[in-house]
């Protein structure tokens, strides 16, 4: 059985959802850590925003090449 190639729209949607998921997870972890350390509300809010933005930037540089490599990998021989 051959796998079908993803269309451009599907690929962009997948990458966008991955950006949001990674950024949200990073922000949530930051929030939990900041609350556990007793950070102020302002520091926590600013930190959550910064982590969300920086996670999105890093994801934007790393995810598209990784997705492309994953899509172009040789198909496994099914036994």
C-alpha positions as CSV (number, residue, x, y, z in Angstrom):
1,X,0.0,0.0,0.0
2,X,1.4,3.4,-0.9
3,X,1.0,6.4,1.4
4,X,-0.5,9.5,-0.2
5,X,1.4,12.7,-0.2
6,X,0.0,15.5,1.9
7,X,-1.2,18.6,0.0
8,X,0.3,22.0,0.7
9,X,-2.7,23.1,2.6
10,X,-2.6,19.9,4.8
11,X,1.1,20.4,5.4
12,X,0.6,24.1,6.4
13,X,-2.2,23.1,8.7
14,X,-0.2,20.4,10.4
15,X,2.7,22.7,10.9
16,X,0.5,25.5,12.3
17,X,-1.2,23.1,14.7
18,X,2.2,21.8,15.8
19,X,3.5,25.4,16.4
20,X,0.5,26.1,18.6
21,X,0.8,22.8,20.5
22,X,4.5,23.2,21.2
23,X,4.1,26.9,22.2
24,X,1.1,26.2,24.4
25,X,2.9,23.3,26.1
26,X,6.0,25.4,26.7
27,X,3.9,28.2,28.1
28,X,2.0,25.9,30.4
29,X,5.2,24.4,31.8
30,X,6.6,27.9,32.4
31,X,3.4,28.9,34.1
32,X,3.5,25.9,36.4
33,X,7.1,26.4,37.2
34,X,6.7,30.2,37.8
35,X,3.7,29.5,40.2
36,X,5.7,26.9,42.0
37,X,8.6,29.3,42.5
38,X,6.2,32.0,43.8
39,X,6.6,34.5,40.9
40,X,4.4,37.6,40.7
41,X,1.4,37.7,38.4
42,X,3.1,40.2,36.1
43,X,6.3,38.2,35.9
44,X,4.3,35.0,35.2
45,X,2.2,36.6,32.5
46,X,5.2,38.2,30.7
47,X,7.1,34.9,30.9
48,X,4.2,33.0,29.5
49,X,4.0,35.4,26.5
50,X,7.7,35.3,25.9
51,X,7.9,31.5,26.1
52,X,4.9,31.3,23.7
53,X,6.5,33.6,21.2
54,X,10.0,32.1,21.4
55,X,8.7,28.6,21.1
56,X,6.8,29.6,17.9
57,X,10.0,31.1,16.4
58,X,12.1,28.0,17.2
59,X,9.3,25.7,15.9
60,X,9.1,27.7,12.7
61,X,12.8,27.1,12.0
62,X,12.9,23.4,13.0
63,X,9.5,21.9,12.1
64,X,9.3,22.4,8.3
65,X,12.7,20.6,7.6
66,X,11.8,17.8,10.0
67,X,8.4,17.3,8.4
68,X,10.0,17.3,5.0
69,X,12.5,14.6,6.0
70,X,9.8,12.6,7.7
71,X,7.6,12.7,4.5
72,X,10.5,11.8,2.2
73,X,11.8,8.9,4.2
74,X,11.8,5.6,2.3
75,X,8.7,3.5,2.8
76,X,9.2,0.4,5.0
77,X,8.9,-2.9,3.2
78,X,5.8,-4.5,4.5
79,X,6.3,-8.2,5.2
